[in-house]
Amino acid sequence: MKKELEILERLKKAYPDARIALRFENPLQLLVATILSAQCTDERVNQVTAELFRRYPDARAFAEADLEELAEAIKPTGFYQQKARYLKEACRILVEKYGGEVPRTMEALLELPGVARKTANIVLANAYGVVEGIPVDTHVRRLSQRLGLSREKNPDRIEKDLMALIPREDWAVIPYVLQAHGRKICTARKPKCEKCPVKDLCPSAGEYLG
């Protein structure tokens, strides 16, 4: 376990400014952006939400939106018809059950369509400062396996492994550190192991340095 913690400490030093890339001004915007980020880059989501949030300023606007128009507005994010249904239904629940506000508990968030633990963790930590777990996206999943932090493939199981390994005070920052490293160095197809600050500790480096 000491080696894994050393890996994480080095990465924290390498990416001291790591933070969430999604742009938002309130909890609802973060919820919407995170739902849209599934199978889509944060950069593209930010391009879409700039206009989307002007057109739909609150939960009621999303809940009452024309489904086809909403789907068209988020089309660049992919899987847009399903995501539009998620957004409209989730916001209907927010309006009817929570007065249009995004709830502050994991249990309540998980009841919303399109919301699994990753999305709930992101919203809770970044909108409310409530850290209940570690969001596992594609970068976190890939790096957790490559760096030997988890042998699991299921995101929920990977999250449990990370929560057992990482001190709780780092739960909020580590996913963004891993994302930054995944985008810059430990890319999916051709990781730049020669430039990696943890190549001497990484159990996968030998696969790509040879």
Buried (B, 14 or more C-beta within 10 A) or exposed (E): EEEBBEBBEBBBEBBEEBEBBBBBEEBBBBBBBBBBBBEBEBEBBBBBBEEBBEEBEBBBBBBEBEEEEBBEBBBEBBBBBEBBBBBBBBBBBBBEEBEBBBBBEBEBBEEBBBBBBBBBBBBBBBBBEBBBBBBBBEBBBBBBBBBBBBEBEEBEEBBBBBBEBBEEEBBBBBBBBBBBBBBEBBEEEEBEBEEBBBBEBBBBBEEBEE
